[in-house]
Amino acid sequence: VRRHGQGRPAWCRPGELLMIASLMMYHRPQLAAAHDAYWDLIRRHLAEAGIDSPPALSQREDEMSLWTDPQLVLSQTCGLPYRTQLHHRVSLIGTPDFAVEGCAPGYYRSAIVVRKSDRRTRIEDFRDAVFAYNQTGSQSGYAAPFWHVKAHEFWFENRLQTGQHFKSAQAVAEGLADLTALDAVSWRLMQEYEPFSDDLKVLDWTTPTPGLPYISAPEANQPAIFQAVRQAIQDLTEEDRRALGLRDLVYIDKQTYLAVPTP
């Protein structure tokens, strides 16, 4: 169990167990205030259920260390690491519904994005192109486009790993890559906040899969945390709900996640 050491928050006492929470998947500076308001509401409803939680979100922790921390109260992971590494080590709390067009509640899909100036119109035309992706452990950035392209009997020989959806999109806009796959929520946020998105367009969409689930430590009170988060979404101001893109929290069972194929 991790304990506070150097750099511990001021609200913690030396030797005190460190609870941790993070909602970093769609975190960006423009949404910091909305994320803080969301977490404050979650904390309020967790407290009403008798569940302790940290005052602030930890948005810069190493992802896998955080997801497997025994003191994890709440975080959001990706479907691929959930099914390949985490499903037996965490509690599946629920899946936020971002009202993604063309998807069932709680589901999402990837936009395959190219430059507007690119005259190619079919995925087959990009067989020899440079494909930018965030990481191989990403459902939306790697697994979803892998199966989408495999249906056309090829996979990209020329690939550029960027580490982030943002950097993948930027690489395409700057001509360092020809196409990328961005999850629909990330793409929506880029269109709102990133000027370079004006130089990009959607070539195609991948098949919808279950969205990025909320998780907690193995012994978590799943029903109570689910209700706390769902109530928090309902209690958000209209402005914060619109900024975060949240509509509801749904439950997609573990087996549905595990049934999604992995490259």
C-alpha positions in Angstrom: 0.0 0.0 0.0 1.4 3.4 -1.0 1.8 5.9 1.8 2.4 9.6 1.7 6.0 10.5 1.2 7.8 13.4 -0.4 5.4 15.8 -2.1 2.3 14.6 -0.3 -0.7 17.0 -0.5 -0.9 19.5 2.4 -4.2 18.0 3.5 -2.6 14.6 4.4 -0.7 13.7 7.5 2.6 11.8 7.3 2.0 8.0 7.3 -1.7 8.4 6.4 -3.0 6.2 3.6 -3.4 8.0 0.4 -6.8 7.6 -1.4 -6.5 8.5 -5.0 -8.9 9.5 -7.8 -8.4 10.6 -11.4 -10.5 11.5 -14.4 -7.6 12.3 -16.8 -8.9 10.7 -20.0 -10.5 13.8 -21.4 -8.8 16.3 -19.2 -7.6 19.5 -20.8 -6.9 23.0 -19.5 -10.2 24.4 -20.8 -12.1 21.7 -18.9 -10.2 21.9 -15.6 -13.0 23.9 -13.8 -15.7 21.6 -15.1 -13.8 18.5 -14.0 -13.3 20.0 -10.5 -17.0 20.8 -10.2 -17.8 17.3 -11.3 -15.5 15.7 -8.8 -16.8 18.0 -6.0 -20.3 16.6 -6.7 -19.1 13.0 -6.9 -17.3 13.5 -3.5 -20.5 15.0 -1.9 -22.6 12.0 -3.0 -19.8 9.5 -2.0 -19.8 11.1 1.5 -23.5 10.7 1.7 -23.0 7.0 1.1 -20.3 6.8 3.8 -17.4 6.6 1.3 -14.2 8.6 1.8 -12.5 10.2 -1.2 -9.6 12.6 -1.8 -10.4 16.4 -2.0 -8.6 16.7 -5.4 -8.1 14.7 -8.5 -4.7 13.4 -9.4 -4.4 14.1 -13.1 -0.7 13.4 -13.6 -0.2 9.9 -12.1 1.2 7.0 -14.1 -1.9 5.4 -15.5 -1.3 1.7 -14.7 0.1 2.4 -11.2 -3.0 4.5 -10.5 -5.5 2.0 -11.9 -4.1 -0.8 -9.8 -3.6 1.2 -6.6 -5.4 -0.5 -3.7 -6.5 3.0 -2.5 -8.2 3.9 -5.8 -11.6 5.5 -5.3 -12.4 6.3 -8.9 -10.7 6.5 -12.3 -11.4 6.0 -15.9 -9.5 3.5 -18.1 -9.6 2.4 -21.7 -11.5 -0.7 -22.8 -8.4 -2.4 -24.1 -6.3 -2.3 -20.9 -9.4 -3.1 -19.0 -9.9 -6.4 -20.9 -6.3 -7.3 -21.2 -4.8 -6.3 -17.8 -7.3 -4.9 -15.4 -10.6 -6.7 -15.4 -9.6 -9.2 -12.7 -7.8 -6.5 -10.6 -10.4 -3.7 -10.3 -14.1 -3.1 -9.8 -16.1 -2.1 -12.9 -18.2 0.8 -11.7 -20.0 2.0 -14.9 -19.5 3.7 -18.2 -20.1 7.4 -18.8 -22.4 8.1 -21.7 -21.1 10.9 -23.8 -24.0 10.9 -26.3 -21.8 9.9 -29.2 -23.7 10.1 -32.4 -24.3 6.7 -34.1 -23.7 4.8 -30.8 -25.8 3.2 -28.1 -25.6 4.8 -24.6 -22.1 4.3 -23.1 -20.6 3.2 -26.5 -18.2 5.2 -28.7 -16.3 4.8 -31.9 -13.2 6.3 -33.6 -13.1 8.9 -36.3 -10.5 8.0 -39.0 -9.2 11.5 -39.7 -7.2 12.8 -42.7 -6.2 16.2 -44.0 -9.0 18.1 -45.8 -6.6 18.6 -48.7 -6.1 14.9 -49.2 -7.9 13.8 -52.3 -8.0 10.1 -51.3 -11.6 9.0 -50.5 -11.4 5.3 -49.4 -9.4 3.6 -46.7 -7.9 1.3 -49.3 -6.3 4.4 -50.9 -4.1 4.8 -47.8 -2.5 1.4 -47.9 1.0 2.9 -48.2 0.2 5.9 -46.0 1.7 6.8 -42.6 -0.7 6.0 -39.8 -0.3 8.0 -36.5 -1.5 6.3 -33.3 -1.3 7.2 -29.7 -0.3 3.8 -28.3 -0.9 0.1 -29.0 -2.7 -0.2 -25.7 -5.5 2.1 -27.0 -8.9 0.7 -28.1 -9.8 3.8 -30.0 -6.4 4.8 -31.4 -5.1 1.3 -32.3 -7.4 -1.7 -31.8 -10.5 -0.2 -33.4 -8.7 1.1 -36.6 -6.8 -2.2 -36.8 -9.9 -4.3 -37.2 -11.5 -1.6 -39.4 -8.5 -1.7 -41.8 -8.1 -5.5 -41.6 -11.5 -5.9 -43.1 -10.0 -4.4 -46.2 -7.2 -7.0 -46.0 -4.2 -4.9 -45.0 -2.7 -3.1 -42.1 -0.4 -0.1 -42.2 3.3 -0.9 -42.7 4.2 2.7 -42.0 3.2 3.8 -38.5 4.1 6.7 -36.2 3.5 6.4 -32.4 2.8 9.7 -30.8 1.6 8.9 -27.3 -1.5 11.0 -27.4 -4.6 11.5 -29.6 -3.8 15.2 -29.6 -0.3 14.6 -31.0 -1.6 12.1 -33.6 -4.1 14.6 -34.9 -1.4 17.3 -34.9 0.9 15.0 -36.8 -1.7 14.6 -39.6 -2.4 18.3 -39.7 1.3 19.1 -40.0 1.9 16.4 -42.7 4.0 14.1 -40.5 1.4 11.4 -41.0 -1.5 10.9 -43.4 -4.2 9.6 -41.1 -5.1 8.7 -37.6 -7.9 7.3 -35.5 -9.4 9.5 -32.7 -12.1 8.5 -30.3 -15.2 10.4 -31.0 -15.1 12.4 -27.7 -11.5 13.5 -28.2 -12.3 14.4 -31.8 -15.3 16.5 -30.6 -13.1 18.3 -28.1 -10.4 19.0 -30.7 -13.0 20.5 -33.0 -14.1 22.8 -30.3 -10.7 23.9 -28.9 -7.9 23.2 -31.5 -7.5 25.4 -34.5 -5.6 22.8 -36.4 -8.8 20.6 -36.5 -10.0 23.0 -39.2 -7.5 21.3 -41.5 -8.8 17.8 -40.9 -11.8 15.8 -41.9 -13.4 12.4 -41.1 -12.7 9.7 -43.8 -14.6 7.0 -42.0 -15.9 5.7 -38.6 -15.1 2.5 -36.8 -17.6 0.0 -35.4 -18.9 1.2 -31.9 -17.5 -0.5 -28.8 -18.1 0.0 -25.1 -16.8 3.3 -23.9 -14.1 4.1 -21.4 -15.2 2.6 -18.1 -15.0 4.0 -14.6 -13.1 1.7 -12.2 -12.3 1.5 -8.5 -10.3 -0.8 -6.2 -11.3 -4.5 -6.1 -13.3 -4.2 -2.8 -15.2 -1.1 -3.8 -18.9 -0.6 -3.1 -19.9 -0.7 -6.8 -23.6 0.1 -6.4 -23.0 3.1 -4.1 -20.2 4.6 -6.3 -22.3 4.1 -9.4 -25.2 6.0 -7.8 -22.9 8.7 -6.5 -21.4 9.3 -10.0 -24.8 9.1 -11.8 -26.3 11.6 -9.4 -23.3 13.9 -9.8 -23.8 13.9 -13.6 -27.5 14.9 -13.1 -26.5 17.6 -10.6 -23.9 19.3 -13.0 -24.9 22.7 -14.3 -26.0 22.7 -17.9 -22.8 24.6 -18.8 -20.5 22.0 -17.2 -22.5 19.1 -18.5 -22.2 20.5 -22.0 -18.5 21.2 -21.6 -17.8 17.7 -20.4 -20.2 16.2 -22.9 -21.7 13.9 -20.3 -25.3 12.7 -20.5 -25.6 9.8 -18.0 -23.8 6.8 -16.4 -24.7 3.3 -17.6 -23.6 -0.2 -16.7 -22.1 -2.3 -19.4 -21.2 -5.7 -18.0 -17.7 -7.1 -17.9 -18.3 -9.9 -20.4 -19.3 -7.3 -23.0 -15.9 -5.6 -22.6 -14.1 -8.9 -22.7 -15.8 -9.9 -25.9 -14.2 -7.0 -27.9 -11.4 -8.5 -30.0 -7.8 -7.5 -29.3 -5.2 -7.2 -32.1 
